[in-house]
Amino acid sequence: MKFPKWVIPVAIIAILLLWGISQYNGLVGIQEQVNTQWSQVENQYQRRTDLIPNLVNVVKGYASHEKETLEGVIQARSKATSTTINASDMDEAALQRFQQSQDALSSALSRLMVVVEKYPELKANEQFQSLMVQLEGTENRIATARKDFNDAAKDYNTKIRKFPASLIASITGFRTRPYFTAQAGSDVAPVVDFSK
């Protein structure tokens, strides 16, 4: 049985087209995994920002003259909630801005915890203790969500850079995703001096 000459080129084109569609769909699936992990990061940061007003109110009741510290926490929370990223347009600079605003909030919360140390009756307050447990749990969830996001971004970035998927990725506009990184200065161990 003899096939017409056009059958082989059409079959090759059909196979290439099906292969391209398969590669593209695979890239879309892994990209959605990154977007899903990003939404989990945002959810955990939102959980933390939702806890802060209650924490500030409890501390305010015991340490109302610590106004500067409390206002610092409120301002850092406001900035952190206003810094958002669209997962599909995420780049290194946007993630860095997001991370800086979240780090500023973490720093403000750390200063608040230093203030709390001056008030043993506050530390004994049941509502404060409950909020601190929730905040600690949320910080752990944030660390886990960031790790999961980095893992998903690594898988995605690897996929779009490997041949042959890289051909489809470059044609269809898939871009690498940035990673969360450690805070500046976290590579230097803190100095502990007991001589003072």
C-alpha positions as CSV (number, residue, x, y, z in Angstrom):
1,M,0.0,0.0,0.0
2,K,1.4,3.3,-1.1
3,F,0.7,6.5,0.9
4,P,0.5,9.9,-0.8
5,K,3.6,12.1,-0.4
6,W,1.8,14.6,1.9
7,V,0.9,12.0,4.6
8,I,4.5,11.8,6.1
9,P,5.0,15.6,6.4
10,V,1.5,16.0,7.9
11,A,2.1,13.1,10.3
12,I,5.4,14.7,11.4
13,I,3.8,18.1,11.9
14,A,0.9,16.4,13.9
15,I,3.4,14.6,16.1
16,L,5.4,17.8,16.7
17,L,2.2,19.7,17.4
18,L,1.1,17.1,19.9
19,W,4.5,17.1,21.6
20,G,4.5,20.9,21.8
21,I,1.0,20.9,23.4
22,S,2.1,18.2,25.9
23,Q,5.2,20.2,26.9
24,Y,3.2,23.4,27.2
25,N,0.5,21.7,29.4
26,G,3.3,20.3,31.6
27,L,4.8,23.8,32.0
28,V,1.4,25.3,32.9
29,G,0.9,22.6,35.5
30,I,4.2,23.2,37.2
31,Q,3.7,27.0,37.0
32,E,0.4,26.6,38.8
33,Q,2.1,24.6,41.5
34,V,4.4,27.6,42.0
35,N,1.4,30.0,42.1
36,T,-0.3,27.7,44.6
37,Q,2.7,27.7,46.9
38,W,3.0,31.5,46.6
39,S,-0.7,31.8,47.7
40,Q,0.2,29.7,50.8
41,V,3.1,32.1,51.6
42,E,0.7,35.0,51.4
43,N,-1.9,33.2,53.5
44,Q,0.6,32.7,56.3
45,Y,1.8,36.3,56.2
46,Q,-1.8,37.4,56.3
47,R,-2.4,35.2,59.3
48,R,0.5,37.0,61.0
49,T,-0.8,40.5,60.2
50,D,-4.2,39.5,61.4
51,L,-2.8,38.6,64.8
52,I,-0.9,41.8,65.2
53,P,-3.8,44.2,66.1
54,N,-4.9,41.9,69.0
55,L,-1.3,41.6,70.2
56,V,-0.8,45.4,70.1
57,N,-4.0,46.0,72.0
58,V,-3.1,43.6,74.7
59,V,0.4,45.1,75.1
60,K,-1.1,48.6,74.9
61,G,-3.2,47.8,78.0
62,Y,0.0,47.1,80.0
63,A,2.6,49.3,78.4
64,S,0.7,52.3,77.0
65,H,3.8,54.5,77.5
66,E,5.7,52.4,74.9
67,K,3.9,54.3,72.2
68,E,6.8,54.6,69.8
69,T,7.3,50.8,69.7
70,L,3.6,50.1,69.3
71,E,3.3,52.7,66.5
72,G,6.4,51.1,64.8
73,V,4.6,47.7,64.8
74,I,1.4,49.2,63.4
75,Q,3.3,51.1,60.7
76,A,5.3,48.0,59.7
77,R,2.1,46.0,59.6
78,S,0.5,48.6,57.3
79,K,3.5,48.6,54.9
80,A,3.7,44.8,54.9
81,T,0.0,44.5,54.0
82,S,0.3,47.1,51.2
83,T,3.2,45.3,49.5
84,T,1.7,42.6,47.3
85,I,2.9,40.6,44.3
86,N,0.9,39.2,41.5
87,A,2.2,35.6,41.3
88,S,2.3,35.6,37.5
89,D,4.4,38.8,37.3
90,M,6.8,37.9,40.1
91,D,10.4,38.9,39.6
92,E,13.4,39.2,41.8
93,A,12.8,42.9,42.6
94,A,9.2,42.4,43.5
95,L,10.0,39.5,45.8
96,Q,12.8,41.5,47.4
97,R,10.4,44.4,48.1
98,F,7.9,42.0,49.6
99,Q,10.5,40.3,51.7
100,Q,11.9,43.7,52.9
101,S,8.5,44.8,54.1
102,Q,7.9,41.4,55.9
103,D,11.4,41.6,57.4
104,A,10.6,45.1,58.7
105,L,7.5,43.7,60.3
106,S,9.5,40.9,61.9
107,S,12.0,43.4,63.2
108,A,9.2,45.6,64.7
109,L,7.7,42.5,66.4
110,S,11.2,41.7,67.8
111,R,11.4,45.2,69.3
112,L,7.9,44.7,70.8
113,M,9.0,41.4,72.4
114,V,12.0,43.3,74.0
115,V,9.5,45.8,75.5
116,V,7.3,42.9,76.7
117,E,10.2,41.6,78.8
118,K,9.9,44.7,81.0
119,Y,6.3,43.7,82.0
120,P,6.1,40.3,83.8
121,E,2.4,40.8,84.5
122,L,1.9,41.1,80.7
123,K,3.8,37.9,80.0
124,A,1.6,36.2,82.5
125,N,-1.6,37.4,80.8
126,E,-3.5,34.5,79.3
127,Q,-4.6,36.4,76.2
128,F,-1.1,37.5,75.6
129,Q,0.3,34.0,76.0
130,S,-2.4,32.6,73.6
131,L,-1.5,35.3,71.0
132,M,2.2,34.5,71.4
133,V,1.6,30.8,70.8
134,Q,-0.4,31.6,67.7
135,L,2.2,34.0,66.5
136,E,5.0,31.5,67.0
137,G,3.0,28.8,65.2
138,T,2.4,31.3,62.3
139,E,6.1,32.1,62.1
140,N,6.8,28.3,61.8
141,R,4.1,28.1,59.1
142,I,5.7,31.0,57.2
143,A,9.1,29.3,57.3
144,T,7.5,26.1,55.9
145,A,5.5,28.0,53.3
146,R,8.6,29.8,52.1
147,K,10.5,26.5,51.9
148,D,7.7,24.9,49.9
149,F,7.6,27.9,47.6
150,N,11.3,27.7,47.0
151,D,11.0,24.0,46.3
152,A,8.2,24.5,43.8
153,A,10.1,27.4,42.2
154,K,13.2,25.2,41.9
155,D,11.2,22.5,40.1
156,Y,9.6,25.0,37.8
157,N,12.9,26.8,37.0
158,T,14.6,23.5,36.3
159,K,11.8,22.4,34.0
160,I,11.8,25.6,31.9
161,R,15.6,25.6,31.5
162,K,15.9,21.9,30.5
163,F,15.8,20.8,26.9
164,P,13.4,20.2,25.2
165,A,10.9,22.1,27.5
166,S,13.1,25.1,27.3
167,L,12.1,25.5,23.6
168,I,8.4,25.7,24.4
169,A,9.1,27.8,27.5
170,S,11.1,30.4,25.6
171,I,8.5,30.6,22.7
172,T,5.5,30.9,25.1
173,G,7.1,33.4,27.6
174,F,7.7,31.3,30.7
175,R,10.2,33.1,33.0
176,T,12.1,31.8,35.9
177,R,10.8,32.6,39.4
178,P,12.9,34.1,42.2
179,Y,13.6,32.4,45.5
180,F,13.2,33.6,49.1
181,T,16.6,34.3,50.5
182,A,18.0,34.7,54.0
183,Q,17.8,38.1,55.6
184,A,20.9,40.3,55.1
185,G,23.4,39.7,57.9
186,S,21.9,36.3,58.8
187,D,25.1,34.6,57.7
188,V,27.0,36.3,60.6
189,A,26.6,34.7,64.0
190,P,25.4,37.1,66.8
191,V,28.0,38.1,69.3
192,V,27.2,37.0,72.9
193,D,29.1,39.0,75.6
194,F,28.4,38.0,79.2
195,S,31.1,40.3,80.5
196,K,28.7,43.3,80.7
